[in-house]
Amino acid sequence: MIRRGLGVIFAAATVAWGGAAQAQSFPIRPVTLIVPWPAGGPTDVAMRAIAAATEKRLGQAIVIEYRPGAAGTLGPMQMAATANPDGYTVAQIPVNVFGAPYMRKVSFDPIKDLTYIIRLTGYNFGIVVKNDRRWKTIQEFLADSKANPGKITYGSPGVGGSVHIGMTQIAEHQGINWIHVPFKGSAEATVAILGGHVDLIGDPSAARPMVNEGKLRLLVTWGARRTTNWPMVPTLKEIGIDMVANAPYGLAGPRDMDPKIVKILHDAFKEGMEDPSYAAVLAELDQEPSYLDSQDYHDFAIRQIAEQKRLIEALGLKRD
């Protein structure tokens, strides 16, 4: 019995020593960053920028891997289910992840199954229409929407995403019936509006070149204040809709990550956030830094899950 007990203690000590050694040497190979959206959208641009700025601090390459689907939740859920908690796989976490259990049946808990590393920034949303459409102002657009229920379509990056929920909130506030057309990401939605397949989209960051060229028209933004790139465009609050939606996002890994490895990743990405090249990309996308450390980001996730549950139930979007 004594010999067996010593063997168990030795085995446990070996595992603990191995984990400590792994953390001390981390990273010794490239880190995969899962982007849960198609290539070409604003998330792709921002993630490539933070990866390039961070890998200089981390000492290893950060490789982007696209896993789009389910309004940005498929990639994080797949990571949580299959990735080793060794720090070599992390994912971008849109707020849609927090509402996923209430929108559809998933075998996934966004608190228990993820290790939160760092919060980075948040999206800039708004209502964008094609320049040849009849709406010149947001007031004209809302009035026309009320007068033509069920006739105006909007594209979003997916069912249950921030744009879908935001547009549903606006519709409920104004007594409007829009038709939702979900896509796999903002890039696809932008192609659709340019082709005349939908009447509007909710992501001006994805459409910024076309807005700046005059091909698309931005009618309103959803932030707390007017954007830097389009200061002439009003916010929802300015037109009487008391709503702010900027959908903060960050990075997480699978559950049970070594806290030492989490700190290494956090510190590297925090330094990456301070790189001028990353700051320039955020400014171009009208995304402001929204940093939280690992613990605060975890606490934020808990609050967001409760908020997403409340919103989804209040808007009648909860799954059966």
C-alpha positions as CSV (number, residue, x, y, z in Angstrom):
1,M,0.0,0.0,0.0
2,I,2.8,2.4,0.8
3,R,4.6,1.6,-2.4
4,R,1.4,2.1,-4.4
5,G,0.8,5.5,-2.6
6,L,4.2,6.7,-3.4
7,G,3.7,5.7,-7.0
8,V,0.5,7.8,-7.2
9,I,2.3,10.8,-5.6
10,F,5.2,10.4,-8.0
11,A,2.8,10.3,-11.0
12,A,1.0,13.4,-9.8
13,A,4.3,15.2,-9.3
14,T,5.4,14.3,-12.7
15,V,2.2,15.7,-14.3
16,A,2.5,18.9,-12.3
17,W,6.2,19.3,-13.3
18,G,5.3,18.6,-16.9
19,G,2.7,21.3,-16.9
20,A,5.0,23.8,-15.3
21,A,7.7,23.0,-17.8
22,Q,5.2,23.4,-20.7
23,A,4.2,26.8,-19.4
24,Q,7.8,27.9,-19.0
25,S,8.7,27.0,-22.5
26,F,5.5,28.3,-24.2
27,P,5.2,28.9,-27.1
28,I,7.6,26.7,-29.0
29,R,5.4,26.6,-32.2
30,P,2.9,28.8,-34.0
31,V,-0.4,29.6,-32.4
32,T,-3.7,29.2,-34.3
33,L,-6.2,32.0,-34.1
34,I,-9.7,31.0,-35.2
35,V,-11.7,33.7,-36.9
36,P,-15.3,32.5,-36.9
37,W,-16.2,34.6,-40.0
38,P,-15.4,34.4,-43.7
39,A,-12.2,36.1,-45.0
40,G,-12.5,39.7,-46.2
41,G,-14.8,41.2,-43.5
42,P,-13.9,43.7,-40.7
43,T,-13.2,40.9,-38.2
44,D,-10.7,39.4,-40.6
45,V,-8.9,42.8,-41.0
46,A,-8.8,43.4,-37.3
47,M,-7.7,39.9,-36.4
48,R,-4.9,39.9,-38.9
49,A,-3.7,43.3,-37.5
50,I,-3.7,42.1,-33.9
51,A,-2.0,38.8,-34.9
52,A,0.8,40.6,-36.8
53,A,1.3,43.1,-33.9
54,T,1.3,40.3,-31.2
55,E,3.5,37.6,-32.9
56,K,6.4,40.0,-32.6
57,R,6.0,39.9,-28.8
58,L,5.1,36.3,-28.6
59,G,8.1,35.1,-30.5
60,Q,6.0,32.7,-32.7
61,A,3.8,33.1,-35.7
62,I,0.0,33.5,-35.2
63,V,-1.8,31.6,-38.0
64,I,-5.4,32.7,-38.9
65,E,-7.8,29.8,-39.5
66,Y,-11.3,30.6,-40.8
67,R,-14.3,28.7,-39.3
68,P,-17.4,30.7,-40.3
69,G,-21.0,29.7,-39.4
70,A,-23.8,30.1,-36.9
71,A,-23.4,33.8,-36.6
72,G,-19.8,33.6,-35.5
73,T,-20.4,30.9,-32.9
74,L,-19.4,27.7,-34.8
75,G,-15.6,28.3,-34.6
76,P,-15.5,28.9,-30.8
77,M,-17.8,26.0,-30.2
78,Q,-15.6,23.7,-32.3
79,M,-12.5,24.9,-30.5
80,A,-14.1,24.3,-27.1
81,A,-15.1,20.8,-28.1
82,T,-11.9,19.6,-29.8
83,A,-8.8,21.8,-29.0
84,N,-6.2,21.0,-26.4
85,P,-6.0,23.6,-23.6
86,D,-2.3,24.1,-24.3
87,G,-2.5,27.7,-25.6
88,Y,-1.8,26.8,-29.2
89,T,-5.5,27.4,-30.2
90,V,-7.5,30.5,-29.4
91,A,-10.5,32.0,-31.0
92,Q,-12.2,35.4,-31.5
93,I,-15.3,35.6,-29.3
94,P,-18.2,37.7,-30.6
95,V,-21.0,38.5,-28.1
96,N,-23.2,36.1,-30.2
97,V,-21.4,33.3,-28.3
98,F,-23.0,34.4,-25.1
99,G,-26.5,34.2,-26.5
100,A,-26.0,30.9,-28.5
101,P,-27.5,28.6,-25.8
102,Y,-30.7,30.6,-25.9
103,M,-31.0,30.9,-29.7
104,R,-30.4,27.2,-30.7
105,K,-29.8,23.8,-29.1
106,V,-26.0,23.6,-28.4
107,S,-23.9,21.3,-26.2
108,F,-21.8,24.2,-25.1
109,D,-21.5,26.4,-22.1
110,P,-19.8,29.8,-22.8
111,I,-18.5,30.0,-19.3
112,K,-17.5,26.4,-18.4
113,D,-16.1,25.6,-21.8
114,L,-13.9,28.6,-22.5
115,T,-10.9,30.2,-20.9
116,Y,-11.1,34.0,-21.4
117,I,-7.8,35.7,-22.3
118,I,-8.3,39.3,-23.2
119,R,-11.0,41.7,-24.5
120,L,-9.9,43.8,-27.4
121,T,-12.4,46.1,-29.0
122,G,-16.0,46.2,-30.3
123,Y,-17.8,46.5,-33.6
124,N,-19.3,49.7,-35.1
125,F,-22.9,49.0,-36.4
126,G,-25.3,51.1,-38.4
127,I,-27.9,51.1,-41.2
128,V,-26.4,51.2,-44.7
129,V,-28.4,51.4,-47.9
130,K,-27.5,51.5,-51.6
131,N,-27.0,55.1,-52.9
132,D,-29.6,54.8,-55.6
133,R,-32.4,54.0,-53.1
134,R,-34.9,56.6,-52.3
135,W,-33.9,57.1,-48.6
136,K,-31.7,60.1,-48.0
137,T,-32.1,60.2,-44.2
138,I,-32.8,57.7,-41.4
139,Q,-36.1,59.4,-40.7
140,E,-37.3,58.9,-44.3
141,F,-36.2,55.2,-44.1
142,L,-38.0,54.5,-40.9
143,A,-41.2,56.2,-42.1
144,D,-41.1,54.2,-45.3
145,S,-40.5,51.0,-43.4
146,K,-43.6,51.6,-41.2
147,A,-45.6,52.3,-44.3
148,N,-44.5,49.1,-46.1
149,P,-44.5,46.3,-43.6
150,G,-42.8,43.1,-44.7
151,K,-41.4,44.6,-47.8
152,I,-37.9,45.9,-46.8
153,T,-35.1,43.3,-46.4
154,Y,-31.9,43.6,-44.4
155,G,-28.8,41.4,-44.5
156,S,-26.8,40.4,-41.4
157,P,-23.9,38.1,-40.5
158,G,-26.3,35.5,-39.2
159,V,-29.3,34.5,-37.1
160,G,-28.9,35.5,-33.5
161,G,-26.0,37.8,-34.2
162,S,-25.6,41.4,-32.9
163,V,-27.0,42.9,-36.1
164,H,-30.0,40.6,-36.1
165,I,-30.7,41.4,-32.4
166,G,-30.1,45.1,-32.9
167,M,-32.4,45.4,-36.0
168,T,-35.1,43.5,-34.1
169,Q,-34.7,46.0,-31.2
170,I,-35.1,48.9,-33.6
171,A,-38.1,47.3,-35.3
172,E,-39.8,46.7,-32.0
173,H,-39.2,50.2,-30.8
174,Q,-40.5,51.7,-34.1
175,G,-43.3,49.2,-34.8
176,I,-41.7,48.0,-38.0
177,N,-41.7,44.6,-39.8
178,W,-38.5,44.0,-41.7
179,I,-37.5,40.8,-43.4
180,H,-34.2,39.3,-42.1
181,V,-31.8,37.7,-44.6
182,P,-28.9,36.0,-42.8
183,F,-25.4,35.5,-44.4
184,K,-22.2,33.8,-43.2
185,G,-20.5,37.1,-42.6
186,S,-20.4,40.9,-43.3
187,A,-18.5,40.5,-46.5
188,E,-21.2,38.3,-48.0
189,A,-23.9,40.7,-46.8
190,T,-22.0,43.6,-48.4
191,V,-21.9,41.8,-51.8
192,A,-25.6,41.2,-51.5
193,I,-26.5,44.9,-50.9
194,L,-24.3,46.0,-53.8
195,G,-26.1,43.5,-56.0
196,G,-29.5,44.7,-54.9
197,H,-30.5,41.5,-53.2
198,V,-31.2,43.2,-49.9
199,D,-32.3,46.7,-49.1
200,L,-29.9,47.4,-46.2
201,I,-27.1,45.9,-44.1
202,G,-26.1,46.7,-40.5
203,D,-22.3,46.8,-40.6
204,P,-20.7,50.0,-42.0
205,S,-17.2,48.8,-41.2
206,A,-17.5,46.1,-43.8
207,A,-19.0,48.5,-46.3
208,R,-16.6,51.5,-45.5
209,P,-14.9,51.7,-48.9
210,M,-18.3,51.7,-50.7
211,V,-19.7,54.3,-48.2
212,N,-16.7,56.5,-48.7
213,E,-16.9,56.1,-52.5
214,G,-20.6,57.1,-52.5
215,K,-21.9,53.7,-53.7
216,L,-23.6,53.1,-50.3
217,R,-25.2,55.5,-47.9
218,L,-24.8,55.3,-44.1
219,L,-28.0,56.6,-42.5
220,V,-27.4,56.1,-38.7
221,T,-24.8,54.5,-36.4
222,W,-25.5,52.6,-33.1
223,G,-22.7,53.8,-30.9
224,A,-22.7,56.0,-27.9
225,R,-21.4,58.9,-30.0
226,R,-20.8,59.7,-33.6
227,T,-18.0,57.9,-35.4
228,T,-14.7,59.5,-36.3
229,N,-14.9,58.4,-40.0
230,W,-18.5,59.6,-40.5
231,P,-19.1,62.5,-38.0
232,M,-22.0,63.8,-40.0
233,V,-24.1,60.7,-39.5
234,P,-26.4,60.7,-36.4
235,T,-26.6,58.0,-33.7
236,L,-29.7,56.1,-32.8
237,K,-29.9,58.1,-29.5
238,E,-29.9,61.3,-31.4
239,I,-33.0,60.3,-33.4
240,G,-34.9,59.3,-30.3
241,I,-34.1,55.5,-30.1
242,D,-32.5,55.0,-26.7
243,M,-30.1,52.2,-27.7
244,V,-26.3,51.6,-28.0
245,A,-24.9,48.5,-29.6
246,N,-21.2,48.1,-30.2
247,A,-20.7,44.4,-29.4
248,P,-17.3,44.1,-27.6
249,Y,-15.2,41.1,-28.5
250,G,-12.0,39.4,-27.4
251,L,-10.1,36.2,-27.4
252,A,-10.5,32.9,-25.5
253,G,-9.1,29.4,-25.5
254,P,-10.6,26.0,-24.4
255,R,-11.4,25.3,-20.8
256,D,-8.7,24.3,-18.2
257,M,-5.9,26.3,-19.7
258,D,-2.8,26.7,-17.5
259,P,-3.0,30.2,-15.9
260,K,0.7,30.8,-16.7
261,I,0.0,30.2,-20.4
262,V,-3.1,32.4,-20.2
263,K,-0.9,35.2,-18.8
264,I,1.8,34.8,-21.5
265,L,-0.9,35.1,-24.2
266,H,-2.7,38.0,-22.4
267,D,0.5,40.0,-22.0
268,A,1.5,39.4,-25.6
269,F,-1.9,40.5,-27.0
270,K,-2.0,43.4,-24.6
271,E,1.3,44.7,-26.0
272,G,0.0,44.0,-29.5
273,M,-3.0,46.3,-28.8
274,E,-0.6,49.1,-28.0
275,D,1.2,48.7,-31.4
276,P,0.5,51.7,-33.7
277,S,-0.2,49.5,-36.6
278,Y,-3.1,47.8,-34.8
279,A,-4.4,51.2,-33.5
280,A,-4.4,52.5,-37.1
281,V,-6.5,49.5,-38.3
282,L,-9.0,50.0,-35.5
283,A,-9.3,53.7,-36.3
284,E,-10.0,52.8,-40.0
285,L,-12.7,50.4,-38.9
286,D,-14.1,52.9,-36.3
287,Q,-13.5,50.4,-33.6
288,E,-12.3,51.7,-30.3
289,P,-10.0,49.8,-27.9
290,S,-12.0,48.1,-25.2
291,Y,-9.4,46.3,-23.1
292,L,-10.2,44.0,-20.2
293,D,-7.7,41.6,-18.6
294,S,-8.5,37.8,-18.3
295,Q,-10.4,37.9,-15.0
296,D,-12.4,41.1,-15.9
297,Y,-13.2,39.6,-19.4
298,H,-14.5,36.4,-17.7
299,D,-16.7,38.5,-15.4
300,F,-17.9,40.5,-18.4
301,A,-18.9,37.3,-20.1
302,I,-21.0,36.3,-17.1
303,R,-22.9,39.6,-17.3
304,Q,-23.3,39.4,-21.0
305,I,-24.8,35.9,-20.9
306,A,-27.5,37.3,-18.5
307,E,-28.0,40.3,-20.8
308,Q,-28.2,38.2,-24.0
309,K,-30.7,35.9,-22.3
310,R,-32.9,38.9,-21.3
311,L,-32.7,40.4,-24.8
312,I,-33.4,37.2,-26.7
313,E,-36.4,36.3,-24.5
314,A,-37.8,39.9,-24.6
315,L,-37.5,40.0,-28.4
316,G,-39.2,36.6,-28.9
317,L,-36.1,35.1,-30.4
318,K,-35.7,32.3,-27.8
319,R,-35.5,28.8,-29.2
320,D,-38.4,26.4,-28.5
